[in-house]
């Protein structure tokens, strides 16, 4: 049960999609990194934020590669060094995407608010949900197993809400880059390639969480067997 190879069969579509998406992210980022942009990633993010009147959000460098993120709790947009200092289409695209999250936050976007509120539940479900399920199954206590499923469903809910939030941030980024003249429309295909590839990683993560939930739920809803 705990090492059921059928689990790999269940999530195989998500795993294949994730590998393809990661390949797309790295290849598109590398290609767009070779194309120059008039601003650095940090400067592009700052321009987008200031143009929208979101001057209270700080833009800071952060260690690591592709560790870029916006923290709504501290109102800080953190960019990896490759993005923060780089004058490339890849850098301004990623910076603009993170700035898009800051704009969502400033405008009190409902889906982003739901996503932020669900973070705690998602973390709890991810770390304890399947453990509770396995304990319930091991001691033949079905209500406990169902509790684990419900807990893990919180992680799935977060992923389902997070996906449109990420897509919307990319759409905002694309509009701002062109609207503010940071990237000419003719050069946007390189930026689109990077942001679209990143979006597919979120699709893969969402698909894997859904398939994982369905796999474990099948132990409680399907015919009894010796898995």
LUMLO-788059 format. One line per field, with one value per residue (C-alpha): y negated, x negated, z negated; residue in one letter. Coordinates in nm, 3 decimals. Each point is the difference from the previous one (the first is absolute). Layout:
BEGIN
y: (Y | ...) .
x: (X | ...) .
z: (Z | ...) .
resn: (a | ...) .
END
This chain:
BEGIN
y: (0.000 | -0.252 | 0.081 | 0.073 | -0.035 | -0.077 | -0.346 | -0.074 | 0.114 | -0.233 | -0.308 | 0.083 | -0.262 | -0.272 | 0.115 | -0.003 | -0.342 | -0.133 | 0.124 | -0.154 | -0.329 | -0.018 | 0.060 | -0.279 | -0.237 | 0.054 | -0.013 | -0.303 | -0.182 | 0.067 | -0.123 | -0.314 | -0.070 | -0.056 | -0.271 | -0.346 | -0.223 | -0.373 | 0.050 | 0.244 | 0.230 | -0.213 | -0.324 | 0.151 | 0.120 | -0.341 | -0.180 | 0.227 | -0.044 | -0.377 | -0.040 | 0.179 | -0.210 | 0.294 | -0.184 | 0.168 | 0.333 | 0.047 | 0.177 | 0.202 | 0.259 | 0.356 | 0.288 | 0.295 | 0.053 | -0.050 | -0.068 | -0.309 | -0.064 | -0.265 | 0.012 | -0.154 | 0.006 | -0.233 | -0.174 | 0.096 | 0.117 | 0.217 | 0.069 | 0.252 | -0.150 | 0.121 | -0.200 | -0.297 | -0.129 | 0.144 | -0.217 | 0.281 | 0.088 | 0.299 | -0.220 | -0.268 | 0.268 | 0.177 | -0.327 | -0.122 | 0.324 | -0.049 | -0.364 | 0.131 | 0.177 | -0.324 | -0.173 | 0.277 | -0.052 | -0.378 | 0.034 | 0.253 | 0.267 | 0.251 | 0.314 | -0.112 | -0.073 | 0.350 | 0.149 | -0.188 | 0.108 | 0.364 | 0.017 | 0.127 | 0.265 | 0.109 | 0.035 | 0.202 | 0.225 | 0.053 | 0.092 | 0.197 | 0.092 | 0.314 | 0.105 | -0.015 | 0.192 | 0.276 | 0.034 | 0.023 | 0.265 | 0.194 | 0.023 | 0.059 | -0.323 | -0.131 | -0.335 | -0.081 | 0.092 | -0.230 | -0.278 | 0.035 | -0.022 | -0.314 | -0.155 | 0.071 | -0.144 | -0.334 | 0.025 | 0.081 | -0.297 | -0.229 | 0.127 | -0.046 | -0.360 | -0.074 | 0.096 | -0.284 | -0.242 | 0.084 | -0.024 | -0.338 | -0.129 | 0.098 | -0.169 | -0.318 | 0.021 | 0.028 | -0.297 | -0.217 | 0.081 | -0.112 | -0.283 | -0.163 | 0.049 | 0.226 | 0.265 | -0.074 | 0.212 | 0.159 | 0.142 | 0.132 | 0.358 | 0.068 | -0.129 | 0.192 | 0.319 | -0.037 | -0.087 | 0.264 | 0.268 | -0.104 | 0.023 | 0.361 | 0.087 | -0.117 | 0.205 | 0.307 | -0.059 | -0.041 | 0.314 | 0.203 | -0.110 | 0.085 | 0.342 | 0.072 | -0.084 | 0.225 | 0.282 | 0.004 | -0.053 | 0.312 | 0.207 | -0.110 | -0.009 | 0.295 | 0.374 | 0.139 | 0.158 | 0.074 | -0.316) .
x: (0.000 | -0.269 | -0.219 | 0.273 | -0.156 | 0.348 | -0.042 | -0.261 | 0.245 | 0.267 | -0.222 | -0.201 | 0.181 | -0.084 | -0.361 | -0.049 | 0.163 | -0.220 | -0.319 | 0.102 | 0.094 | -0.330 | -0.186 | 0.202 | -0.073 | -0.375 | -0.026 | 0.227 | -0.170 | -0.342 | 0.111 | 0.169 | -0.301 | -0.206 | 0.236 | -0.067 | 0.255 | -0.028 | 0.051 | -0.118 | 0.251 | -0.001 | 0.050 | 0.284 | 0.178 | -0.045 | 0.137 | 0.307 | 0.071 | -0.044 | 0.212 | 0.283 | -0.044 | -0.134 | -0.300 | 0.010 | -0.128 | -0.376 | -0.206 | -0.287 | -0.252 | 0.021 | -0.246 | 0.050 | 0.105 | 0.363 | 0.089 | 0.196 | 0.318 | 0.226 | 0.066 | 0.343 | -0.063 | -0.300 | 0.083 | -0.339 | -0.070 | -0.312 | -0.194 | -0.280 | -0.335 | 0.028 | 0.321 | -0.069 | -0.310 | 0.046 | 0.102 | 0.166 | 0.349 | 0.004 | -0.078 | 0.260 | 0.261 | -0.044 | -0.026 | 0.320 | 0.177 | -0.090 | 0.102 | 0.332 | 0.051 | -0.068 | 0.262 | 0.248 | -0.066 | 0.034 | 0.333 | 0.126 | 0.045 | 0.251 | -0.172 | -0.335 | 0.162 | 0.149 | -0.337 | -0.181 | 0.260 | -0.035 | -0.379 | 0.015 | 0.257 | -0.199 | -0.322 | 0.177 | 0.167 | -0.325 | -0.202 | 0.257 | 0.294 | -0.143 | -0.160 | 0.338 | 0.152 | -0.259 | 0.038 | 0.377 | -0.036 | -0.260 | 0.223 | 0.314 | 0.158 | 0.176 | 0.115 | -0.364 | -0.106 | 0.268 | -0.123 | -0.342 | 0.158 | 0.189 | -0.319 | -0.189 | 0.292 | -0.100 | -0.325 | 0.193 | 0.232 | -0.302 | -0.147 | 0.330 | 0.028 | -0.368 | 0.005 | 0.228 | -0.185 | -0.329 | 0.152 | 0.154 | -0.335 | -0.163 | 0.275 | -0.046 | -0.375 | 0.034 | 0.237 | -0.224 | -0.318 | 0.154 | 0.210 | -0.294 | -0.231 | -0.239 | 0.015 | 0.103 | 0.292 | -0.220 | -0.230 | 0.279 | -0.006 | -0.318 | 0.162 | 0.319 | -0.200 | -0.154 | 0.325 | 0.205 | -0.255 | 0.014 | 0.380 | -0.024 | -0.200 | 0.299 | 0.234 | -0.216 | -0.010 | 0.377 | 0.055 | -0.231 | 0.179 | 0.341 | -0.116 | -0.161 | 0.325 | 0.199 | -0.252 | 0.023 | 0.375 | 0.031 | -0.110 | 0.313 | 0.249 | -0.110 | 0.043 | -0.206 | -0.330 | -0.348 | -0.178) .
z: (0.000 | -0.100 | 0.302 | 0.253 | 0.348 | 0.131 | -0.149 | 0.266 | 0.265 | -0.138 | -0.003 | 0.314 | 0.214 | -0.253 | -0.030 | 0.377 | 0.027 | -0.282 | 0.165 | 0.332 | -0.172 | -0.187 | 0.325 | 0.162 | -0.290 | 0.020 | 0.379 | 0.041 | -0.289 | 0.150 | 0.342 | -0.135 | -0.223 | 0.314 | 0.126 | -0.148 | -0.170 | -0.074 | -0.374 | -0.263 | -0.162 | -0.316 | 0.195 | 0.205 | -0.315 | -0.163 | 0.307 | 0.016 | -0.371 | 0.003 | 0.315 | -0.181 | -0.314 | -0.203 | -0.139 | -0.343 | 0.139 | -0.028 | 0.267 | -0.146 | 0.125 | -0.136 | 0.017 | 0.233 | 0.359 | 0.107 | -0.366 | 0.097 | -0.199 | -0.148 | -0.374 | -0.074 | -0.376 | 0.011 | 0.330 | 0.142 | 0.355 | -0.002 | 0.319 | 0.048 | 0.090 | 0.362 | 0.031 | -0.228 | 0.182 | 0.348 | 0.296 | 0.195 | 0.123 | -0.233 | -0.300 | 0.069 | 0.079 | -0.332 | -0.191 | 0.163 | -0.095 | -0.366 | 0.024 | 0.133 | -0.332 | -0.183 | 0.217 | -0.080 | -0.369 | 0.026 | 0.179 | -0.256 | 0.265 | -0.138 | 0.127 | -0.137 | -0.336 | -0.004 | 0.096 | -0.276 | -0.254 | 0.109 | -0.041 | -0.360 | 0.081 | 0.306 | -0.201 | -0.268 | 0.254 | 0.190 | -0.308 | -0.202 | 0.223 | 0.160 | -0.331 | -0.172 | 0.292 | -0.020 | -0.376 | 0.039 | 0.269 | -0.201 | -0.310 | 0.210 | -0.126 | 0.308 | -0.148 | -0.085 | 0.353 | 0.140 | -0.228 | 0.160 | 0.345 | -0.099 | -0.140 | 0.322 | 0.197 | -0.149 | 0.197 | 0.317 | -0.059 | -0.036 | 0.327 | 0.184 | -0.122 | 0.053 | 0.368 | 0.121 | -0.232 | 0.172 | 0.347 | -0.082 | -0.130 | 0.330 | 0.199 | -0.205 | 0.056 | 0.378 | 0.014 | -0.219 | 0.190 | 0.327 | -0.143 | -0.178 | 0.296 | -0.189 | 0.272 | 0.361 | 0.117 | 0.267 | -0.273 | -0.224 | 0.139 | -0.200 | -0.319 | 0.072 | 0.043 | -0.347 | -0.177 | 0.182 | -0.087 | -0.365 | 0.011 | 0.115 | -0.314 | -0.206 | 0.218 | -0.061 | -0.375 | -0.013 | 0.206 | -0.225 | -0.317 | 0.151 | 0.119 | -0.337 | -0.176 | 0.233 | -0.041 | -0.378 | 0.002 | 0.216 | -0.301 | -0.182 | 0.286 | 0.214 | -0.066 | -0.286 | 0.104 | -0.132 | 0.119) .
resn: (x | x | x | x | x | x | x | x | x | x | x | x | x | x | x | x | x | x | x | x | x | x | x | x | x | x | x | x | x | x | x | x | x | x | x | x | x | x | x | x | x | x | x | x | x | x | x | x | x | x | x | x | x | x | x | x | x | x | x | x | x | x | x | x | x | x | x | x | x | x | x | x | x | x | x | x | x | x | x | x | x | x | x | x | x | x | x | x | x | x | x | x | x | x | x | x | x | x | x | x | x | x | x | x | x | x | x | x | x | x | x | x | x | x | x | x | x | x | x | x | x | x | x | x | x | x | x | x | x | x | x | x | x | x | x | x | x | x | x | x | x | x | x | x | x | x | x | x | x | x | x | x | x | x | x | x | x | x | x | x | x | x | x | x | x | x | x | x | x | x | x | x | x | x | x | x | x | x | x | x | x | x | x | x | x | x | x | x | x | x | x | x | x | x | x | x | x | x | x | x | x | x | x | x | x | x | x | x | x | x | x | x | x | x | x | x | x | x | x | x | x | x | x | x | x | x | x) .
END
